[in-house]
Amino acid sequence: MTTTRRSQAERDEITVEIGYALLSGCFLGAVVFATVAGPAAVWHLPPTVEKLLLITGASVAGVLAVFRVVHVLWRHAGRHR
C-alpha cells in the first residue's frame, strides 16, 4: 500500500469503475433472479415449489452479483499494478 496522493483523474476512474461494478452486479442479479424465480410468478405452482424458487433465485442472484462486483474490481486493480 502506497502513501502517494492520487490525482483527480485517478479518483474519478476508480469511482466510475466502482459504479460500473455495482450496476453490472445488480443487473446480473436481477436477470438471474427473474430467470430462476420467474416461473413462480407466471404459473400456478404448489406453494412449496414457489417458495423454493424464490429462495433459490434470491440466493443464486445475490452470490453471483457479489462475484461480479469482486471480479470487476479485481480486474481493474490488476490492470493498474
N, C-alpha and C positions, 0 to 999 in steps of 0.2 A: 504494500500500500504506500503510495507516494503522498507527499505533503504539498505538492505543487498546486497552484491555483489553476482551475480550468477556465478557458475563455468562454465568452458568452455563446459562441457558435457551438462549442462542445457541450455546454449545458443544454442548449436548445436541441441538439442532436439526441442527447440522452432522453430528454423529455418526450420528443417525438417517438423515439423507439419504445419507451415505456407505454405510451398511448397506443401505439400500433400493437404491442404485445397484448395489452388488456382487451382492446377491441377485437382482435382476431381470436383471442381465447374465448371471449363471450360469444362471438359468432359461432365458433366451433361447438361450444357447449349447447347453444340453442338448437343448432342443426341436429346434433346427436340426440338431445332430449326429444325433439319433435319426431325424429325417426323411431326411437325406441318406444316412447310413450304415446305417440300419435294414434295407434290403433285403439287405445283405451278411450280416446276422445271421439273416435269415429264410429266404432262398432259397440254394440251392447254385449259386453263380456261379463263373465262372473265377477263379483266384487273382489275376490281374492286375486284373480288374474289382473284386473285393473290396478289394484294396489301394488302388485308385484312389478308391473310395467312402469308405473310411476316412480317407485323406489329405485328400480334398476336404471331407468333413464336418468334420474337426477344424480345417482351415484356415478355412473359412467361419464355423464356430461361434466360433472364437477372435476373429476380426476383428469379427463382429457383437457379441459380448459386450463387447469393448473400446469399440466405438462406443456401445453402450447406456450404459455407465458414464460415458463422457465427456459424452454428451448429457444425462443426468440431472443431472450435477454442473454443467454449464454453465447449464442451465435454472434450477437452484437459485441459482447465483451471479448470474444476470441478474435474478432477482426481488428480490434484496437489494442492488442498487446504487442 
